[in-house]
Amino acid sequence: MPRVKRGTKRRHSRKKTLALAKGFFLTKSKLYRSAQEAVEKSLRYGYKGRRLKKRDFRSLWIVRIGAATRAAELSYSKFMDGLKKAGVDLNRKVLADMAMNDAPAFGTLIGKAKAALEKA
């Protein structure tokens, strides 16, 4: 069986890891073993962070919608229930943007939600 030394493949793999570790502190950016551990951990944090970002933005949108609906003397849950009953199908991102930047349009949505709640 021939002997395998892994010449270029190993070098490319190590180079790739060290490139990902660029900017890390001290040996984590210079030595392969330290860099590999740091890069693996940073990739795990990145994966987790991408999921947490979705959670954070959704809660931010809910807070903004809730603040705008409370100004119109309506709770967030009643507002969302009213929109559902009125057949308005807008996601929270769009609703939060309307609440921040387009108050008259958001006011009409509040009116529709209140009307649907009274009707039901």
Summary of the structure (lengths in Angstrom):
residues: 120
radius of gyration: 26.0
end to end distance: 79.9
largest distance: 82.6
contacts: 299
relative contact order: 0.09
helix: 80%
strand: 0%
